[in-house]
Amino acid sequence: MEFSIKELTALAHLSYIAAPYPDFGGLKKDALKRKAQSYYLHDVYNLDQRAALGKPYFMTLEVQEETIQNKNQNQNQIVSFPNEPLVSISRKKTIVETATVGENRMGTVKEYICAEDYEIDIKGVIIGAGDAYPAEEVKMLNNLFNIKGTLTIVKNPFFELFGIQRIILKTISFDEMVGKQSIQKYTIKAVSEEPFFAELENRNK
């Protein structure tokens, strides 16, 4: 039985999630396939930040290394993540909670500190030619992770929706897919990176 790349990615990643929402719980294969096919980037154009935040979408994702030594980005190679991975973006606030004093007082006093960096989840699969393990593609992702610097997002409307231009990769994992020696599942977690001077400007607003 043949699978599309998107269906295979959804089966590899979404089916392992422990039902965070009712419509993901106990999905049969046909229902999961419909769920996978609904996550296309063209849906994003009509969404605002609140609607898109936290939801996974299939998309072409390309990045480019950004280094202090090489400010001319055209000289750096553009790297594409294999097979349009599932990408989701989330964010949280830093809030300090202080317990209230008094026998009849309940709850805490909340002090808003800041909005933290955006957290980016990138989930995909790599398929080797024939029955061969996709060693070169795995090596490419690992080399990308080992870059000691910032990666620039290349022309991506989904990331533009949140004003994200640069990211730093934090973790990478290659999970086993039993019985699929030519398919490698991968998960990458990244955070948004804002230039130092842009951070100063935001603080002074």
Summary of the structure (lengths in Angstrom):
residues: 205
radius of gyration: 20.0
end to end distance: 57.0
largest distance: 70.4
contacts: 529
relative contact order: 0.16
helix: 30%
strand: 31%
